[in-house]
Amino acid sequence: MKIHQLSVFVENKPGHLALPCRLLSREGINIATLSLADTQRFGILRLIVRDWRQAKEVLERGGFAVNVTEVLAVEVADRPGGLTEILDVLEGAQVNVEYMYAFAVKLGDKAVLVFRFDKPDAAACTLAEAGISVLSNVELYDRLEGA
């Protein structure tokens, strides 16, 4: 159920964000979703791609520091209160959300959010017990291609 996210460290200067994107593009690697967080000197570009191993290799060959993190892609009811329901389930299990971001496309009547948890295995079990869908890498890409 966990998927792999790449965290790429980029300098916070004009044009530096384009460099990793250009490398991936040249290799035919599509970015399914991303998030960018910045500080004064650098940014952390978080990416979800189909073949994370290939993308990691391409980026490292291009001189980037890349970290791989396991995250969960969670289906969320796309309506007021949908996210709150999931957060309530996690709060009851004492699982902390370290960060999260969303896919730009909906899958049917659901939104998909990417979560980084302090206890990903506990989060996955808690969500499954509550009937909340956590997508595997294969399920995620199969649904995205059908969207």
Beta strands, then each sheet from edge to edge (+ up, - down):
strand 1: 2-11
strand 2: 31-38
strand 3: 42-49
strand 4: 66-77
strand 5: 97-102
strand 6: 110-117
strand 7: 134-135
sheet 1: 2+ 3- 1+ 4- 6+ 5-
sheet 2: 2+ 3- 1+ 4- 7+
end
